[in-house]
Amino acid sequence: MIDSEALRVTRQVTTVLDALGVPYVIGGSLASIVHGQVRTTMDADIVAGLLPDHAAALAAALGQQFYVPDEAALRQAIARRGSFNLIHLATLFKVDIFVPQARPFDRQQLARRIGQPVGRESDETVWLLSAEDVILSKLEWFRQGGEVSERQWRDVLGVIVTQAAALDVAYLRHWAAALGVDDLLARALADARGDEP
């Protein structure tokens, strides 16, 4: 399951997003740990449907516990649908916030998010990428990074192997083609099955 410190810090951010009524989904390594294989992580990735008008409230709510870019920088990042970092001052754990692009896939990620209970003793829920969207987003990052990140590739294979028959392969193939990573998906599926090259 998710490392407790990583989850605790990430929840501080998602609690504020919930309070502001901002739809979000946790992706990256935290989501791949839930759907795949456990590993350590020093950051969290959150896709959040922020608007420039959220900048002041976000900075005010998180400014005591996190390094937060100033309001003008936040507004600019949100307006250009970019990204920004929040750094938890006590632990230096980093939370990367990505404002979704206007692509159909980005809308799909938020629409297909999955509620994950935080723990047995709590009725709190955090929102995670679906297993399929973890695979697709990591394949896209793998390609954008020059296809050299062994960690990204291991995460993809970990989710495929762990989820196995539960995966919606038709959905994966459709969106992999749309994202231009269908060759990587075919390779990952073959690697996960242990096919000979």
N, C-alpha and C positions, 0 to 999 in steps of 0.2 A: 504494500500500500504506500501512499505518499508519505515521505519524511515529514515528521510532525512540525519541525521548525519551518520548512518550506511552505507547508500548508497553512500554518499559523500566520506567517507574514503575508501570504497571498490572500488569505481571508480578510486581512485588514483592508486590502484594496478592494476586494469584491464586495465587502459590506458597504463601503462608500458608494460604489457603483450602483448597488441595489437601492441605497437610500436616495440616490439621484435619479432613479428610474432609467438607468442606462443599461441596455441589453449587452451582455458580454458572454464570452466563452473562453475557457482556459484551454490553451493548446500546448504545443511544444513538448518538452520532456515530461512535465507533470501529467499531461494527458496520455502520453505514450507509456508511462509507468503504470497508470491505472488499467489501460487496455493491453499492455504487453508485459515487459520484464522490468523488474525493479533495478534501478541504478541511482547513483547520487546525482544531484543537480544543484547548481548554484544560481539558477535564475528561473523565472516563470514568464511565460508568454501569455498575454491576454489580448484577445481581439475585443474591442469595446466600441460600441456605436456612439461615441462622444460627439457633441456639437460644441462649437466655440463658446457658447454661453455657459457650458459646464466648467470652463477653465478656472474661474475664480473659486467656485465652491469646491472643486477637486483639490486645488492648492491649499485652501484653508483647512479642509478636512484631513489632509495627509501631511501637512507641513511640519507637524511636531515630531512625527515618527520617521519621516522619509526625507531624503533629499528630493526635492521636486523642482523642475524647471520653473522659472518665473512665469507669471500669468501670460505675458506677451508671447513667450516662447511656446507655451502650451497652446494658446489660441492659434498660433501659426502652424504648429504641427497638426492640430486637429483640422484646420481649414484646408490644408493641402493633403489631407488623408495620409499623413505620414506616421511616424512613431516617435516615442520618447521613453526615457528610462526613469524609473523611480528606484531609489536605493534606500533600503531600510538601514537607518543610522546605527542601530544596536548590533546588527548582524552582518551588514554589508550585502545582504541578499538582494539581488536585482530583480525587479519586475519590469519587463518590457511591455509597453502598451502599444498596440497597433490599431489604428483607426481603419476600418474596412474600406477597401476600394469599392468602386461602383460596379464591380464585376458580379455576374450571376453566382459564381462560386463562393464569393465572400458572403453573399446573402444566404446561400445554402448552409454555410457553416453555422451561422447564427440560428437559422430555422431548424436545423437538425440537432442542435445541442442537446445534451443528455444531463438530467439532474442527477448528481451524485451525492448521497448523504455524507455529511462530514464525519460522522462517527456513530457508534452504537448508542451513545448517551445523548445525542443531539438530534433535533428534528431539522437542523439547518442543512441547506443544500447548496452546493456550488455547481456551476454549469461547465461541462466539459465537452470538447469536440467528440463527435462519434468516432468509433474506431476507424471507419472508412476515411473520414476527413483528416484524422491524424496521419494516416498513410499518405494521402494525397498532398497534404500541406508539407510533410517532411520530404516527399519526393520532389516537390517544387523547390524547397530550400536546398536540397541536395544538388539539383541541377544548377540553381543560381550560384551555388558555392563552388562550381567547377567539378562536381562529382568526386570530391576527395574526402569528404567527412565520413570516416568509419563509424563514428557515433550515430550520425543521422541514419546511415544504412542499417546499423544494428537495431536501432529503434524501429525502423520500418519492418524488418524481418521479425523482430520480437512481437509486434502487434499481429502480423500475419500468422505466425505460428501459434500464438496464444489464442487468437480468436477463431482461426481455422474456418470450419464450416459455417460459423455464425456471420461471416462477412458477406455483404451484398456485393458480389463480384461484378454484376451488371452495372451497378452504380459506380464502382471503382473504375471500370473500363470506360464508361461514358465520360466521366469527369477527367480521367487521365488523358483521354484524347483531346478534350477541350483545353486542358492546361499544357498540352504538348509534352506530357511525361509518360505516354502510353508505352514507349519502349522500356522505360525504367520500371514501370509496373510489371510488365511481362517478365523482366529480368528478376525482379524481387519475388514474384510468385514462383518462378522456377527455382530460385535459390532457396526459398522456404521449403519447397518440396524436395530439395536435394537433387534436382535434375543435373545430369552431367552436361557441361557446356558443349 
